Amino acid sequence: MTLGAYLTVAAVLFAAGLTCMMTKRHALGVLMGVELVLNSACLNLVAFARYTALGIDGQIFALFVIVIAAAEAAVALAIALNYYNNFLTVDVDRGDELKR
Amino acid sequence: MTVLQFLFGVFATTTCLGAIMVAVTQNIVRMAFWLMVSVASASGLFFLLHADFLAAAQLLVYLGGTVVILVFGVMLTAGGRRQPLTPKGGETILAVSLALALVALLMFTVGSVDWERLQTASQPTMPEGGLVATTSDRSPVAGAGRLGDTGHALGSAMIGFRPRFDGEGRLELGTGYLLPFEIISVHLLVVLIGAAYLARAKRQIPGGPNVGRTNGGSPMTRGPLAWDPDSAQYNDPSAQSVEQALAGNLASGGGFSAFSPEEPTSIETRQTAGEGRPA
């Protein structure tokens, strides 16, 4: 397979994650969109590592991306729990106390 | 059509389908399931790209960790009244059109770049067939030239050794990734402590305004609350007055970080969100 095919898959992943982040009102749904976007970046890095002179460096950066994604999921879950304890909902549209 | 192309087709289809279903589905648990499908298929794509260690890490960390954490979060926040969290129509149209425009732009960019020239220019010693892992090719660490053995190269690069061939085939020692590795390990520790701190059980002032934080946890675990029509809020029947509670809390040396005066907005929020619970 060529590099372009992998980049196309990553582009679709990125767009789906972006749509998820923009449309979901569930806080954890937004988090899943972030995971998809990070996954698409990861796929791009590995594809470039395979097909260009990037070599093993691309895989190392992809590994860092995976670690960052896991850490971000843990912190975001804690934030979502706090949010739920304060607002009794996970609707991100309800968190508008600063606006009022 | 070779086996690799067939596998790529299968994994690429399931990856994209899972991602799109995550964006389309409204049920949060089904979203988590489709995210699992998408992530697992992406791991298959990593295997096809000869990144065996990374694919295994993806399976372990994402499927074994992140998605499970997400499902835990869904279960912990599922109590109380179930509200339909459907997106607004205008926002959906805007988001989908924006995403389609982005896909079109990215496809155009991918199609307009000559990737073949980039590959051949960067890899003058690319072996015939292109099936051998280039990462292992260029890494003279153990397992050089063998297919799909990136663990040694990744590990040695992580502890600071990254030997690689320069243009004339001589071996040179590049700088590795020891410092980023250490930084990310400290970062993980900070995240662990921070997440535990954020999600910890908070000290509760009885009768205080923040009834939603009783027991520091979900509303399902709190004690019975009585609806007070005069002040239009839920009250804990066994509660002291706020002054007594504050005095007791201060006397016991505890802090009260979450206390704030009564404000109509939070009362209204609690009132609407707390409907349907037994009074």
Chai-1 contact restraints between the chains, C-beta under 6 A:
chainA,res_idxA,chainB,res_idxB,connection_type,confidence,min_distance_angstrom,max_distance_angstrom,comment,restraint_id
A,M1,B,F8,contact,1.0,0.0,6.0,A-B,restraint_1
A,L3,B,W115,contact,1.0,0.0,6.0,A-B,restraint_2
A,G4,B,V110,contact,1.0,0.0,6.0,A-B,restraint_3
A,G4,B,W115,contact,1.0,0.0,6.0,A-B,restraint_4
A,L7,B,V110,contact,1.0,0.0,6.0,A-B,restraint_5
A,T8,B,V110,contact,1.0,0.0,6.0,A-B,restraint_6
A,V9,B,A12,contact,1.0,0.0,6.0,A-B,restraint_7
A,V9,B,T15,contact,1.0,0.0,6.0,A-B,restraint_8
A,A11,B,V103,contact,1.0,0.0,6.0,A-B,restraint_9
A,A11,B,L106,contact,1.0,0.0,6.0,A-B,restraint_10
A,V12,B,C16,contact,1.0,0.0,6.0,A-B,restraint_11
A,L13,B,A19,contact,1.0,0.0,6.0,A-B,restraint_12
A,A15,B,A99,contact,1.0,0.0,6.0,A-B,restraint_13
A,A15,B,L102,contact,1.0,0.0,6.0,A-B,restraint_14
A,A15,B,V103,contact,1.0,0.0,6.0,A-B,restraint_15
A,A16,B,A19,contact,1.0,0.0,6.0,A-B,restraint_16
A,A16,B,I20,contact,1.0,0.0,6.0,A-B,restraint_17
A,A16,B,A23,contact,1.0,0.0,6.0,A-B,restraint_18
A,L18,B,A99,contact,1.0,0.0,6.0,A-B,restraint_19
A,T19,B,A23,contact,1.0,0.0,6.0,A-B,restraint_20
A,T19,B,A95,contact,1.0,0.0,6.0,A-B,restraint_21
A,T19,B,A99,contact,1.0,0.0,6.0,A-B,restraint_22
A,C20,B,V22,contact,1.0,0.0,6.0,A-B,restraint_23
A,C20,B,A23,contact,1.0,0.0,6.0,A-B,restraint_24
A,M22,B,A95,contact,1.0,0.0,6.0,A-B,restraint_25
A,T23,B,P87,contact,1.0,0.0,6.0,A-B,restraint_26
A,T23,B,T92,contact,1.0,0.0,6.0,A-B,restraint_27
A,T23,B,A95,contact,1.0,0.0,6.0,A-B,restraint_28
A,R25,B,L85,contact,1.0,0.0,6.0,A-B,restraint_29
A,H26,B,I28,contact,1.0,0.0,6.0,A-B,restraint_30
A,H26,B,L85,contact,1.0,0.0,6.0,A-B,restraint_31
A,L28,B,L70,contact,1.0,0.0,6.0,A-B,restraint_32
A,L28,B,G73,contact,1.0,0.0,6.0,A-B,restraint_33
A,L28,B,V74,contact,1.0,0.0,6.0,A-B,restraint_34
A,G29,B,M31,contact,1.0,0.0,6.0,A-B,restraint_35
A,M32,B,V22,contact,1.0,0.0,6.0,A-B,restraint_36
A,M32,B,M31,contact,1.0,0.0,6.0,A-B,restraint_37
A,M32,B,L35,contact,1.0,0.0,6.0,A-B,restraint_38
A,L36,B,A19,contact,1.0,0.0,6.0,A-B,restraint_39
A,N39,B,A42,contact,1.0,0.0,6.0,A-B,restraint_40
A,L43,B,A42,contact,1.0,0.0,6.0,A-B,restraint_41
A,V46,B,F46,contact,1.0,0.0,6.0,A-B,restraint_42
A,V46,B,L49,contact,1.0,0.0,6.0,A-B,restraint_43
A,V46,B,A51,contact,1.0,0.0,6.0,A-B,restraint_44
A,R50,B,L49,contact,1.0,0.0,6.0,A-B,restraint_45
A,Y51,B,Q119,contact,1.0,0.0,6.0,A-B,restraint_46
A,T52,B,L118,contact,1.0,0.0,6.0,A-B,restraint_47
A,T52,B,S122,contact,1.0,0.0,6.0,A-B,restraint_48
A,A53,B,S122,contact,1.0,0.0,6.0,A-B,restraint_49
A,G55,B,T135,contact,1.0,0.0,6.0,A-B,restraint_50
A,G55,B,R138,contact,1.0,0.0,6.0,A-B,restraint_51
A,I56,B,T135,contact,1.0,0.0,6.0,A-B,restraint_52
A,I56,B,S139,contact,1.0,0.0,6.0,A-B,restraint_53
A,I56,B,A153,contact,1.0,0.0,6.0,A-B,restraint_54
A,I56,B,A157,contact,1.0,0.0,6.0,A-B,restraint_55
A,Q59,B,A51,contact,1.0,0.0,6.0,A-B,restraint_56
A,Q59,B,L54,contact,1.0,0.0,6.0,A-B,restraint_57
A,I60,B,A157,contact,1.0,0.0,6.0,A-B,restraint_58
A,I60,B,Y177,contact,1.0,0.0,6.0,A-B,restraint_59
A,A62,B,L54,contact,1.0,0.0,6.0,A-B,restraint_60
A,I66,B,A57,contact,1.0,0.0,6.0,A-B,restraint_61
A,I66,B,V61,contact,1.0,0.0,6.0,A-B,restraint_62
A,V67,B,I184,contact,1.0,0.0,6.0,A-B,restraint_63
A,A70,B,V61,contact,1.0,0.0,6.0,A-B,restraint_64
A,A70,B,G65,contact,1.0,0.0,6.0,A-B,restraint_65
A,A70,B,T66,contact,1.0,0.0,6.0,A-B,restraint_66
A,A71,B,L188,contact,1.0,0.0,6.0,A-B,restraint_67
A,A71,B,V191,contact,1.0,0.0,6.0,A-B,restraint_68
A,A73,B,T66,contact,1.0,0.0,6.0,A-B,restraint_69
A,A73,B,I69,contact,1.0,0.0,6.0,A-B,restraint_70
A,A74,B,V191,contact,1.0,0.0,6.0,A-B,restraint_71
A,A74,B,A195,contact,1.0,0.0,6.0,A-B,restraint_72
A,V75,B,V191,contact,1.0,0.0,6.0,A-B,restraint_73
A,V75,B,A195,contact,1.0,0.0,6.0,A-B,restraint_74
A,L77,B,I69,contact,1.0,0.0,6.0,A-B,restraint_75
A,L77,B,G73,contact,1.0,0.0,6.0,A-B,restraint_76
A,A78,B,A195,contact,1.0,0.0,6.0,A-B,restraint_77
A,A78,B,L198,contact,1.0,0.0,6.0,A-B,restraint_78
A,A78,B,A199,contact,1.0,0.0,6.0,A-B,restraint_79
A,A80,B,G73,contact,1.0,0.0,6.0,A-B,restraint_80
A,L81,B,A199,contact,1.0,0.0,6.0,A-B,restraint_81
A,N82,B,L198,contact,1.0,0.0,6.0,A-B,restraint_82
A,Y84,B,T77,contact,1.0,0.0,6.0,A-B,restraint_83
A,N85,B,G212,contact,1.0,0.0,6.0,A-B,restraint_84
A,N85,B,R213,contact,1.0,0.0,6.0,A-B,restraint_85
A,L88,B,G80,contact,1.0,0.0,6.0,A-B,restraint_86
A,L88,B,G212,contact,1.0,0.0,6.0,A-B,restraint_87
A,L88,B,A273,contact,1.0,0.0,6.0,A-B,restraint_88
A,T89,B,A273,contact,1.0,0.0,6.0,A-B,restraint_89
A,V90,B,T77,contact,1.0,0.0,6.0,A-B,restraint_90
A,D91,B,L85,contact,1.0,0.0,6.0,A-B,restraint_91
A,R100,B,T265,contact,1.0,0.0,6.0,A-B,restraint_92
